């Protein structure tokens, strides 16, 4: 069964939000509230080889004016979460305005030189930031609109823009991003949790079940177990040590912070798979799908 994952509908009660947070706390190794400060923003991003191999990274649906302006979502129809066993698959819905694009204006004709210059300037400005030269869809659309350029036109060079990371549509909290990454956005109550492993529970390693053993809600426990197998060829969990705990220190670096996370509870060599050193320690968790064909990454947004 394939489900649709869209922006958070109204109706998620505080009690259910607490249940979701408790469940993800088991998966992450510490509660979502202990990642970053209260005002931190997060997102879930879809990327990887499959976008290129299926030529979805150049699908014009990503660069429609309304999509880049954030006025409508993008529903490619071919991008799914593929957890193991009988677990429900989720058809993903995206926010192109907050998705990330590589841009190469070098092959633009001379008649669009001013457009190309503005794109190049935006790329240069981005290179020192979180996205290392990639442009947000909103910025790409704003520049194109200013110059009256239709980015979906077949007359433009194919490599002018390439989707790098599709932002799965969601709110900005870590809980929102985690729900988006695991197909739980529309699950605003226990009754709406998608079908989990059920009778196919043995298709994930025992360690996956152990990781979610403390999840209080049984439906969430069964469903999230499918997202906790680090060896799965369908959707493998990759947990990242929190950036402020790489050396057993808090955000101020003195090891004497006030958060409730006890670094002694974790052996980083065993409990986490990696450290994120590439983009300022912003990655919270990642899932590798279909033997590294795609990745779904939840990260803190600092750009």
FIMARKE-610981 format. One record per residue (C-alpha): x negated, y negated, z. Coordinates in steps of 0.5 Angstrom, whole numbers, padded with zeros to 4 digits, always signed. Layout:
BEGIN
XYZ;...
//
This chain:
BEGIN
+0000+0000+0000;-0003-0007-0002;-0001-0013+0002;-0002-0020+0001;-0006-0025+0006;-0004-0032+0005;-0005-0038+0010;-0003-0037+0017;+0005-0037+0017;+0008-0040+0023;+0011-0035+0029;+0004-0033+0032;+0006-0033+0039;+0000-0035+0044;+0001-0028+0047;+0000-0025+0041;-0006-0029+0039;-0009-0027+0046;-0008-0020+0044;-0012-0021+0037;-0017-0025+0041;-0018-0019+0046;-0018-0014+0040;-0024-0018+0036;-0028-0019+0042;-0029-0012+0043;-0031-0012+0035;-0036-0017+0036;-0038-0016+0043;-0036-0022+0046;-0029-0026+0046;-0028-0031+0040;-0028-0037+0045;-0035-0036+0046;-0038-0037+0039;-0039-0044+0038;-0035-0050+0042;-0028-0051+0042;-0028-0056+0035;-0032-0051+0031;-0030-0049+0024;-0030-0042+0021;-0028-0039+0015;-0028-0032+0011;-0032-0032+0005;-0031-0026-0001;-0037-0026-0005;-0042-0020-0008;-0043-0017-0015;-0036-0015-0017;-0035-0022-0018;-0040-0022-0024;-0039-0015-0026;-0031-0016-0027;-0033-0023-0030;-0028-0026-0024;-0033-0031-0022;-0031-0035-0029;-0024-0034-0029;-0021-0041-0030;-0016-0040-0025;-0021-0042-0020;-0022-0049-0023;-0015-0051-0024;-0014-0058-0022;-0009-0057-0017;-0013-0051-0014;-0019-0055-0013;-0015-0060-0010;-0012-0055-0005;-0005-0056-0007;-0004-0049-0009;-0008-0042-0007;-0011-0038-0012;-0009-0030-0013;-0013-0027-0018;-0010-0020-0016;-0016-0016-0017;-0020-0018-0010;-0018-0013-0005;-0020-0011+0002;-0021-0003+0002;-0022+0000+0008;-0023+0007+0009;-0017+0013+0010;-0010+0011+0010;-0011+0004+0012;-0007-0001+0008;-0011-0005+0003;-0010-0013+0003;-0009-0017-0004;-0013-0023-0002;-0011-0030-0003;-0016-0036-0004;-0017-0043-0003;-0021-0046-0009;-0022-0053-0006;-0026-0050+0000;-0029-0044-0004;-0037-0045-0007;-0039-0046-0014;-0046-0046-0017;-0046-0051-0022;-0051-0052-0028;-0050-0058-0032;-0056-0058-0037;-0052-0055-0043;-0047-0060-0043;-0046-0065-0049;-0049-0072-0049;-0042-0074-0049;-0041-0072-0042;-0048-0074-0040;-0045-0078-0034;-0041-0072-0032;-0047-0068-0032;-0051-0073-0028;-0046-0074-0023;-0046-0066-0022;-0053-0066-0022;-0053-0071-0016;-0048-0067-0012;-0052-0061-0013;-0058-0065-0010;-0055-0067-0004;-0052-0060-0003;-0059-0057-0003;-0061-0060+0004;-0054-0058+0007;-0051-0051+0009;-0049-0049+0002;-0056-0050-0001;-0054-0053-0007;-0047-0050-0008;-0041-0055-0009;-0035-0054-0005;-0029-0053-0010;-0026-0060-0008;-0032-0064-0010;-0033-0060-0016;-0026-0062-0018;-0026-0069-0015;-0032-0070-0020;-0029-0067-0026;-0022-0071-0025;-0026-0078-0024;-0029-0076-0031;-0023-0073-0034;-0026-0066-0035;-0022-0060-0035;-0026-0055-0032;-0022-0049-0035;-0023-0051-0042;-0027-0046-0047;-0031-0052-0050;-0035-0053-0044;-0041-0049-0043;-0040-0042-0039;-0045-0043-0034;-0043-0050-0032;-0039-0047-0026;-0040-0040-0023;-0036-0038-0017;-0041-0036-0011;-0036-0035-0005;-0029-0035-0005;-0026-0038+0001;-0020-0033+0003;-0014-0038+0005;-0014-0039+0013;-0014-0044+0018;-0020-0046+0021;-0021-0043+0028;-0025-0037+0029;-0019-0033+0030;-0016-0035+0024;-0022-0033+0020;-0023-0026+0023;-0015-0025+0021;-0017-0027+0014;-0023-0023+0013;-0019-0017+0016;-0012-0017+0013;-0009-0020+0019;-0007-0027+0017;+0001-0025+0016;+0001-0020+0022;+0004-0025+0027;+0007-0020+0031;+0005-0013+0033;+0011-0010+0029;+0007-0013+0023;+0000-0010+0024;-0001-0006+0017;-0002+0001+0017;-0008+0004+0020;-0012+0010+0020;-0007+0014+0022;-0008+0022+0020;-0014+0020+0017;-0018+0018+0023;-0023+0022+0022;-0025+0019+0016;-0029+0014+0020;-0035+0015+0025;-0033+0016+0032;-0037+0010+0034;-0032+0006+0030;-0027+0009+0035;-0031+0008+0041;-0032+0000+0039;-0025-0001+0039;-0023+0004+0045;-0022-0003+0049;-0017-0006+0044;-0010-0006+0048;-0005-0006+0043;-0005+0001+0040;-0003-0001+0033;-0009-0006+0033;-0014-0001+0035;-0012+0004+0030;-0012-0001+0024;-0019-0005+0027;-0022+0002+0027;-0022+0002+0020;-0026-0004+0020;-0032-0002+0025;-0035+0004+0021;-0042+0001+0020;-0044+0007+0015;-0037+0007+0011;-0038+0007+0004;-0031+0003+0003;-0032-0002+0008;-0038-0002+0013;-0039-0007+0019;-0045-0011+0020;-0045-0015+0026;-0050-0021+0027;-0053-0023+0034;-0050-0030+0036;-0055-0035+0034;-0056-0037+0041;-0057-0031+0044;-0063-0028+0039;-0068-0030+0045;-0063-0029+0050;-0062-0036+0051;-0056-0041+0051;-0054-0047+0046;-0059-0051+0050;-0065-0046+0050;-0066-0045+0057;-0062-0039+0058;-0058-0042+0064;-0052-0044+0060;-0045-0043+0063;-0042-0039+0058;-0039-0032+0061;-0043-0028+0056;-0048-0024+0059;-0054-0022+0055;-0056-0017+0059;-0050-0013+0057;-0053-0012+0050;-0059-0009+0047;-0060-0013+0041;-0063-0007+0037;-0057-0003+0038;-0051-0007+0039;-0053-0012+0033;-0055-0010+0026;-0058-0017+0024;-0060-0024+0025;-0057-0029+0021;-0064-0034+0019;-0062-0036+0012;-0056-0041+0014;-0058-0044+0021;-0055-0038+0025;-0048-0039+0022;-0046-0032+0020;-0041-0029+0026;-0040-0022+0022;-0040-0019+0015;-0036-0013+0012;-0040-0010+0006;-0035-0007+0001;-0035-0001-0004;-0042+0001-0003;-0045-0007-0003;-0040-0009-0009;-0037-0014-0005;-0038-0018+0002;-0033-0021+0006;-0037-0026+0011;-0034-0030+0017;-0039-0036+0018;-0039-0042+0022;-0038-0048+0017;-0042-0054+0019;-0042-0057+0012;
//
